[in-house]
Amino acid sequence: MANLKITLVRGLVNRKPAQRETVRTLGLHKIGQSVVREDSPANRGLVHAVRHLVTVEEVD
């Protein structure tokens, strides 16, 4: 199964609390930080909710 590399590219200042929690749930804390997560519908949904704050790449 493929993995997703998710990178935080925008800050969380002046964002809604739900968006902040979603970014924290993904495991991101600092701008420029990346995490690798399994490509699942749940993770895709989290990324979709904050798609304007992160970039996503598929990795093996």
Contact map, one row per residue, 1 for C-alpha under 8 A:
111000000000000000000000000000000000011000000000000000000001
111100000000000000000000000000000000011000000000000000000111
111110000000000000000000000000000001111000000000000000000111
011111000000000000000000000000000001111000000000000000011110
001111100000000000000000000000000111100000000000000000011110
000111110000000000000000000000000111100000000000000001111000
000011111000000000000000000100111110000000000000000001110000
000001111110000000000000000101111100000000000000000011100000
000000111110000000000000000000110000000000000000000011100000
000000011111000000000000000000100000000000000000000111000000
000000011111100000000000000001100000000000000000000010000000
000000000111111000010000000000000000000000000000000000000000
000000000011111000000000000000000000000000000000000000000000
000000000001111100000000000000000000000000000000000000000000
000000000001111110110000000000000000000000000000000000000000
000000000000011111110000000000000000000000000000000000000000
000000000000001111111000000000000000000000000000000000000000
000000000000000111111100000000000000000000000000000000000000
000000000000001111111110000000000000000000000000110000000000
000000000001001111111111000000000000000000000000000000000000
000000000000000011111111100000000000000000000000000000000000
000000000000000001111111110000000000000000000100110000000000
000000000000000000111111111110000000000000000000010000000000
000000000000000000011111111110000000000000000000000000000000
000000000000000000001111111100000000000000000000000000000000
000000000000000000000111111100000010000000100100000000000000
000000000000000000000011111110000010000000000000000000000000
000000110000000000000011111111001110000000000000000000000000
000000000000000000000011001111101000000000000000000000000000
000000010010000000000000000111111000000000000000000000000000
000000111110000000000000000011111000000000000000000000000000
000000111000000000000000000001111100000000000000000000000000
000000110000000000000000000111111110000000000000000000000000
000011110000000000000000000100011111000000000000000000000000
000011100000000000000000011100001111100000000000000000000000
001111000000000000000000000000000111110000000000000000000000
001111000000000000000000000000000011111000100000000000000000
111100000000000000000000000000000001111100100000000000000000
111100000000000000000000000000000000111110110000000000000000
000000000000000000000000000000000000011111110000000000000000
000000000000000000000000000000000000001111111000000000000000
000000000000000000000000000000000000000111111100000000000000
000000000000000000000000010000000000111111111110000000000000
000000000000000000000000000000000000001111111111000000000000
000000000000000000000000000000000000000011111111100000000000
000000000000000000000100010000000000000001111111110000000000
000000000000000000000000000000000000000000111111111001000000
000000000000000000000000000000000000000000011111111000000000
000000000000000000100100000000000000000000001111111000000000
000000000000000000100110000000000000000000000111111111000000
000000000000000000000000000000000000000000000011111111100000
000000000100000000000000000000000000000000000000011111000000
000000011110000000000000000000000000000000000000011111100000
000001111100000000000000000000000000000000000010011111110000
000001111000000000000000000000000000000000000000001011111000
000111100000000000000000000000000000000000000000000001111100
000111000000000000000000000000000000000000000000000000111110
011110000000000000000000000000000000000000000000000000011111
011110000000000000000000000000000000000000000000000000001111
111000000000000000000000000000000000000000000000000000000111
